[in-house]
């Protein structure tokens, strides 16, 4: 579910990816914690049982075993519940910037148009304009959300922010549900469902957009993981109880403190490489698949 151009959701069904823990390493870490917690609580329960046995039950053994059993049972029940929450039947992906390289798609035609007008822009300057345009778009939709304004047709937002940035009327229409389908087909990226703000009538980061997506899937928020390269996206998803995975991209969130972002999410995949490898999935999506056991 993405708002960089209208929210789109990519959903992987259980038939394609059975419920599995986040990863073998994470699972081992969770169960190691469970075992240590169980031993501690079992010991505490037995200790209380000894005290009661001495003070109230004339040194009988059953309070000791009862206390130990209660402590172990409670610890194991809590650990089992937490580990079950890590088995995610569905992953919901942000699309633009997370799964698809918007930067090249914008930079190439934008550079051509600008060159026709000015004839003196370098590739790096065009890239900078594309990044500034992207940030201006996010600033605009977040400002509208905070002001309580209704969702706007995405092309109008793109047009207005670009006009302010360049001072000229250059239209790059991107954001309709139809275009998102065309983009994913062109990129040979296959999803089971695409949800857009155009279809939902709600723009991210409004928590209602995420909740509506889970309702349409007949799932509880805690059964879903939101995957995105935008911190604001994941913060809103977490508000309704979804687990979150952040995939760092060099084009996204330049103003965010990555140390803070890393601490906010269950999974954080750091970007490795340079801007020329941004379109390669192994920079993040394959690593995510490995962690999810897909």
C-alpha positions in Angstrom: 0.0 0.0 0.0 1.8 3.1 -1.2 1.1 6.8 -1.3 4.1 7.9 -3.2 1.8 7.7 -6.2 -1.5 6.3 -4.6 -1.3 3.6 -2.0 -0.8 0.2 -3.6 -0.8 -3.1 -1.6 1.1 -6.2 -2.6 -0.2 -9.2 -0.8 1.3 -12.6 -0.7 -1.2 -15.3 0.1 -0.6 -18.2 2.5 -0.8 -20.7 -0.4 2.2 -19.1 -2.0 4.1 -18.5 1.2 3.0 -20.7 4.2 3.1 -19.2 7.7 6.7 -19.2 8.9 8.6 -17.3 11.5 10.5 -14.2 10.5 13.7 -16.2 10.2 15.5 -19.1 11.7 17.9 -16.8 13.5 15.1 -14.7 14.9 13.2 -17.8 15.9 16.2 -19.2 17.7 16.6 -15.9 19.5 13.0 -15.9 20.5 13.0 -19.4 21.9 16.3 -18.9 23.7 14.6 -16.0 25.5 11.6 -18.2 26.2 13.7 -20.9 27.8 15.6 -18.5 30.0 12.3 -16.8 31.0 10.7 -20.2 31.8 13.7 -21.2 34.0 13.6 -17.9 35.9 9.8 -18.0 36.5 9.9 -21.7 37.3 12.6 -21.1 39.9 10.7 -18.2 41.4 7.5 -20.2 41.5 9.3 -23.1 43.3 10.8 -20.6 45.7 7.4 -19.3 46.7 6.2 -22.8 47.0 9.0 -23.7 49.4 8.1 -20.6 51.5 4.4 -21.6 51.6 5.4 -25.2 52.3 7.5 -24.3 55.3 5.1 -21.7 56.7 1.7 -23.1 56.0 1.8 -26.7 54.9 4.2 -28.4 57.2 7.0 -28.9 54.6 4.8 -30.8 52.1 6.1 -31.0 48.6 3.0 -30.2 46.5 3.2 -26.4 47.0 6.7 -26.5 45.6 5.7 -28.4 42.4 2.5 -26.3 42.1 4.5 -23.0 42.3 7.1 -24.2 39.8 4.4 -25.5 37.4 2.5 -22.2 37.5 5.6 -20.2 36.8 6.7 -22.4 33.9 3.1 -22.5 32.5 2.7 -18.7 32.5 6.1 -18.1 31.0 5.6 -20.6 28.2 2.1 -19.3 27.4 3.4 -15.7 27.0 6.4 -16.8 24.8 4.2 -19.0 22.6 1.8 -16.1 22.1 4.6 -13.8 21.1 6.1 -16.3 18.7 2.8 -17.0 17.0 2.5 -13.3 16.4 5.7 -13.5 14.4 4.2 -16.0 11.9 2.8 -13.6 9.3 0.3 -15.0 6.7 0.3 -11.7 4.7 2.9 -9.1 3.8 1.6 -5.7 2.6 4.2 -3.7 0.5 4.4 0.0 -0.3 5.0 0.1 -4.0 6.8 3.2 -5.3 10.3 3.7 -3.9 10.1 0.4 -2.0 9.5 -2.2 -4.8 9.9 0.0 -7.8 12.6 2.5 -8.9 10.6 5.7 -9.4 13.8 7.8 -9.6 14.9 6.5 -13.0 11.4 6.6 -14.4 11.2 10.3 -13.4 14.8 11.4 -14.1 15.0 10.2 -17.7 11.9 11.9 -19.1 12.3 14.9 -16.8 15.9 15.4 -17.9 14.8 15.2 -21.6 12.1 17.8 -21.1 14.3 20.1 -19.1 17.1 19.8 -21.6 14.6 20.9 -24.3 13.8 24.0 -22.3 17.2 25.0 -21.0 19.9 22.9 -22.7 22.2 23.2 -19.8 21.2 20.8 -17.0 23.6 18.1 -15.9 22.4 14.6 -14.9 23.2 15.3 -11.3 21.1 18.4 -11.4 18.1 16.6 -12.9 18.5 13.9 -10.2 18.4 16.6 -7.5 15.3 18.1 -9.0 13.6 14.6 -9.0 14.5 14.1 -5.3 13.3 17.6 -4.4 10.1 17.0 -6.2 9.6 13.7 -4.4 10.2 15.3 -1.0 7.8 18.2 -1.9 5.1 15.7 -2.8 5.5 14.0 0.6 5.4 17.3 2.4 2.3 18.2 0.5 0.3 15.1 1.3 1.4 15.1 4.9 0.4 18.7 5.3 -3.1 17.9 3.8 -3.5 15.0 6.2 -2.5 17.1 9.3 -4.9 19.8 8.2 -7.7 17.3 7.9 -8.2 17.9 4.2 -9.7 15.2 2.0 -7.5 13.1 -0.3 -6.6 14.9 -3.5 -6.3 13.4 -7.0 -2.6 12.5 -7.1 -1.8 14.1 -10.5 -2.9 17.5 -9.2 -0.5 17.2 -6.3 2.3 16.2 -8.5 1.6 19.1 -11.0 1.3 21.7 -8.3 4.6 20.7 -6.5 6.5 20.5 -9.8 5.2 23.9 -10.9 6.4 25.4 -7.7 9.8 23.7 -8.0 10.5 24.5 -11.7 8.3 27.5 -12.2 7.1 26.0 -15.5 4.2 23.8 -16.5 5.6 20.3 -17.1 3.1 17.5 -16.5 4.1 14.0 -15.5 0.9 12.0 -14.9 1.6 9.3 -12.4 -0.7 8.0 -9.7 -3.8 6.5 -11.0 -4.7 2.9 -10.3 -4.5 2.1 -14.0 -1.0 3.5 -14.2 0.1 1.4 -11.2 -1.1 -1.7 -12.9 0.8 -0.7 -16.1 4.0 0.0 -14.1 4.0 -3.3 -12.3 3.4 -5.2 -15.5 6.2 -3.3 -17.2 8.6 -4.0 -14.4 7.5 -7.7 -14.4 6.5 -7.4 -10.7 3.6 -9.7 -9.7 1.3 -8.9 -6.8 -1.9 -10.6 -5.8 -3.8 -7.3 -5.1 -3.1 -3.6 -5.7 -4.9 -1.1 -3.4 -4.7 2.6 -4.1 -5.8 5.7 -2.3 -7.9 6.4 -5.4 -9.8 3.1 -4.7 -10.0 3.4 -0.9 -10.8 7.0 -0.9 -8.3 7.5 2.0 -4.8 8.8 1.7 -1.9 7.5 3.8 -0.7 8.2 6.4 -4.3 8.2 7.6 -4.6 5.1 9.9 -8.0 4.3 8.3 -6.3 3.4 5.0 -4.3 0.6 6.7 -7.2 -0.6 8.7 -9.4 -0.7 5.7 -6.8 -2.7 3.8 -6.8 -5.3 6.6 -10.6 -5.4 6.7 -10.7 -6.1 3.0 -8.3 -9.0 3.5 -10.4 -10.3 6.5 -7.3 -10.1 8.6 -6.4 -8.6 12.0 -3.7 -5.8 11.9 -1.3 -7.9 14.0 -1.5 -10.7 11.3 0.0 -8.3 8.7 3.4 -6.8 8.1 3.7 -3.4 6.4 6.8 -3.2 4.2 8.0 0.3 3.1 10.9 2.6 2.5 9.1 5.4 4.3 9.2 5.9 8.0 5.9 7.9 8.1 4.2 5.0 6.3 5.3 2.4 8.9 4.6 4.7 11.9 1.0 5.0 10.8 0.7 1.2 10.2 2.1 0.5 13.6 -0.6 2.8 15.1 -3.2 0.2 14.2 -1.1 -2.8 15.4 0.6 -4.0 12.3 4.2 -5.3 12.4 6.6 -3.3 10.2 9.7 -3.8 8.0 11.8 -0.9 6.7 13.8 -1.3 3.5 16.3 1.6 3.2 16.6 3.2 -0.2 19.0 6.0 -1.1 16.1 8.0 -2.8 13.8 7.9 0.3 13.7 9.5 3.7 16.8 11.8 3.4 15.7 13.8 6.4 15.1 10.8 8.7 17.4 9.6 11.5 18.1 6.0 10.5 19.1 5.1 14.0 15.7 6.1 15.2 14.0 4.4 12.3 15.9 1.2 13.0 14.6 1.1 16.6 11.0 1.6 15.5 10.6 -1.4 13.3 10.7 -5.2 13.7 12.9 -5.5 10.6 15.3 -2.9 9.3 17.2 -3.7 6.0 20.0 -1.3 5.4 20.7 -0.1 1.9 23.9 -1.5 0.5 25.5 -0.3 -2.8 25.1 3.0 -4.6 22.4 4.8 -6.5 23.2 2.7 -9.6 22.0 -0.4 -7.9 18.7 1.1 -6.6 16.6 -1.0 -9.0 18.1 -4.3 -8.0 15.8 -6.2 -5.7 18.7 -7.9 -3.9 19.3 -4.6 -2.2 16.4 -5.3 0.1 13.5 -7.4 -1.1 15.4 -10.6 -1.4 16.9 -10.0 2.1 13.3 -9.5 3.4 12.2 -12.7 1.8 15.1 -14.5 3.4 14.2 -13.2 6.8 10.5 -14.1 6.4 11.5 -17.6 5.3 9.8 -17.1 1.9 
